Amino acid sequence: MLSSTGTIQELYDPALEVTTQQQADEYLAALVARQKKLFKLGETAAVEREKRSISFWASFEDPETFARVNRLYDIDAGMVNGDKRLRRRVNAENQKEENPDD
């Protein structure tokens, strides 16, 4: 279980270090469990909130990290709808993956 008093950096830096789908699934599950316990959120709301937070934190990293994190956590532009800069970046990275020769 993740700490209820962890800083943003302590919570989300490990999320950016994952390299496998299993690691991403396990870490997301831990973050979601924390959200549900601390904020009394339902599963869907907790998952969406955590995916937005992970993507936002990853947006400060290099393009490769950003793309890997969004792919492993299955984050698309619709999940980051409120942040136009982040939505544009997710869309751009998704297009690169779909059209690698462009």
C-alpha beads as a LAMMPS data file, in Angstrom:
LAMMPS data file: protein, C-alpha beads

102 atoms
101 bonds

1 atom types
1 bond types

-500.0 500.0 xlo xhi
-500.0 500.0 ylo yhi
-500.0 500.0 zlo zhi

Masses

1 110.0

Atoms # bond

1 1 1 0.000 0.000 0.000
2 1 1 1.261 3.472 -0.867
3 1 1 1.663 6.078 1.832
4 1 1 -1.211 8.466 2.374
5 1 1 1.296 11.242 3.072
6 1 1 3.631 10.825 0.107
7 1 1 4.605 13.795 -2.009
8 1 1 3.587 14.044 -5.649
9 1 1 7.142 13.211 -6.636
10 1 1 7.248 10.185 -4.328
11 1 1 3.962 8.930 -5.796
12 1 1 4.544 9.507 -9.488
13 1 1 8.289 9.147 -10.081
14 1 1 7.997 5.355 -9.651
15 1 1 5.112 5.345 -12.150
16 1 1 7.493 6.741 -14.779
17 1 1 10.155 4.127 -14.125
18 1 1 8.036 1.144 -15.146
19 1 1 9.093 -0.704 -18.264
20 1 1 6.679 -3.646 -18.422
21 1 1 2.926 -3.979 -18.617
22 1 1 2.875 -5.999 -15.404
23 1 1 4.733 -3.257 -13.511
24 1 1 2.358 -0.619 -14.869
25 1 1 -0.722 -2.650 -13.964
26 1 1 0.545 -3.281 -10.436
27 1 1 1.561 0.310 -9.787
28 1 1 -1.688 1.700 -11.185
29 1 1 -3.626 -0.712 -8.957
30 1 1 -1.711 0.575 -5.915
31 1 1 -2.373 4.210 -6.851
32 1 1 -6.060 3.487 -7.462
33 1 1 -6.397 1.692 -4.117
34 1 1 -4.864 4.730 -2.418
35 1 1 -7.303 7.089 -4.188
36 1 1 -10.285 4.949 -3.255
37 1 1 -9.256 4.765 0.392
38 1 1 -8.267 8.405 0.889
39 1 1 -10.910 10.109 -1.226
40 1 1 -13.730 7.548 -1.204
41 1 1 -13.794 7.425 -4.992
42 1 1 -15.294 4.666 -7.084
43 1 1 -13.070 2.500 -9.265
44 1 1 -13.691 4.368 -12.526
45 1 1 -13.128 7.821 -11.057
46 1 1 -9.975 6.695 -9.254
47 1 1 -8.519 5.095 -12.399
48 1 1 -9.232 8.176 -14.506
49 1 1 -7.762 10.527 -11.903
50 1 1 -4.602 8.455 -11.578
51 1 1 -4.099 8.098 -15.316
52 1 1 -4.450 11.873 -15.742
53 1 1 -1.948 12.454 -12.949
54 1 1 0.544 9.949 -14.346
55 1 1 0.313 11.471 -17.828
56 1 1 0.681 14.990 -16.454
57 1 1 3.786 13.989 -14.484
58 1 1 5.214 12.223 -17.550
59 1 1 4.656 15.338 -19.674
60 1 1 7.699 16.910 -18.016
61 1 1 9.930 14.069 -19.207
62 1 1 11.571 13.362 -22.559
63 1 1 9.332 12.294 -25.467
64 1 1 10.339 8.630 -25.226
65 1 1 9.435 8.395 -21.541
66 1 1 6.180 10.245 -22.130
67 1 1 5.183 7.895 -24.952
68 1 1 6.185 4.741 -23.037
69 1 1 4.287 5.773 -19.910
70 1 1 1.132 6.696 -21.821
71 1 1 1.281 3.401 -23.736
72 1 1 1.872 1.231 -20.655
73 1 1 -0.883 2.908 -18.642
74 1 1 -3.230 2.995 -21.672
75 1 1 -3.695 6.762 -21.549
76 1 1 -5.230 8.577 -24.491
77 1 1 -5.997 12.218 -25.195
78 1 1 -9.598 11.835 -24.035
79 1 1 -8.388 11.204 -20.488
80 1 1 -6.454 14.471 -20.352
81 1 1 -9.195 16.563 -21.930
82 1 1 -8.974 19.481 -19.499
83 1 1 -5.317 20.221 -20.243
84 1 1 -4.948 21.367 -23.857
85 1 1 -1.141 21.261 -23.838
86 1 1 -1.106 17.735 -22.486
87 1 1 -3.874 16.604 -24.860
88 1 1 -1.881 17.909 -27.847
89 1 1 1.215 16.068 -26.667
90 1 1 -0.642 12.775 -26.161
91 1 1 -2.202 13.116 -29.625
92 1 1 1.189 13.846 -31.200
93 1 1 2.825 10.851 -29.524
94 1 1 -0.060 8.578 -30.542
95 1 1 0.295 9.712 -34.156
96 1 1 4.040 8.968 -34.081
97 1 1 3.310 5.429 -32.920
98 1 1 0.683 4.931 -35.633
99 1 1 2.833 6.476 -38.391
100 1 1 6.482 5.883 -37.451
101 1 1 7.767 6.978 -40.881
102 1 1 6.212 10.471 -40.693

Bonds

1 1 1 2
2 1 2 3
3 1 3 4
4 1 4 5
5 1 5 6
6 1 6 7
7 1 7 8
8 1 8 9
9 1 9 10
10 1 10 11
11 1 11 12
12 1 12 13
13 1 13 14
14 1 14 15
15 1 15 16
16 1 16 17
17 1 17 18
18 1 18 19
19 1 19 20
20 1 20 21
21 1 21 22
22 1 22 23
23 1 23 24
24 1 24 25
25 1 25 26
26 1 26 27
27 1 27 28
28 1 28 29
29 1 29 30
30 1 30 31
31 1 31 32
32 1 32 33
33 1 33 34
34 1 34 35
35 1 35 36
36 1 36 37
37 1 37 38
38 1 38 39
39 1 39 40
40 1 40 41
41 1 41 42
42 1 42 43
43 1 43 44
44 1 44 45
45 1 45 46
46 1 46 47
47 1 47 48
48 1 48 49
49 1 49 50
50 1 50 51
51 1 51 52
52 1 52 53
53 1 53 54
54 1 54 55
55 1 55 56
56 1 56 57
57 1 57 58
58 1 58 59
59 1 59 60
60 1 60 61
61 1 61 62
62 1 62 63
63 1 63 64
64 1 64 65
65 1 65 66
66 1 66 67
67 1 67 68
68 1 68 69
69 1 69 70
70 1 70 71
71 1 71 72
72 1 72 73
73 1 73 74
74 1 74 75
75 1 75 76
76 1 76 77
77 1 77 78
78 1 78 79
79 1 79 80
80 1 80 81
81 1 81 82
82 1 82 83
83 1 83 84
84 1 84 85
85 1 85 86
86 1 86 87
87 1 87 88
88 1 88 89
89 1 89 90
90 1 90 91
91 1 91 92
92 1 92 93
93 1 93 94
94 1 94 95
95 1 95 96
96 1 96 97
97 1 97 98
98 1 98 99
99 1 99 100
100 1 100 101
101 1 101 102
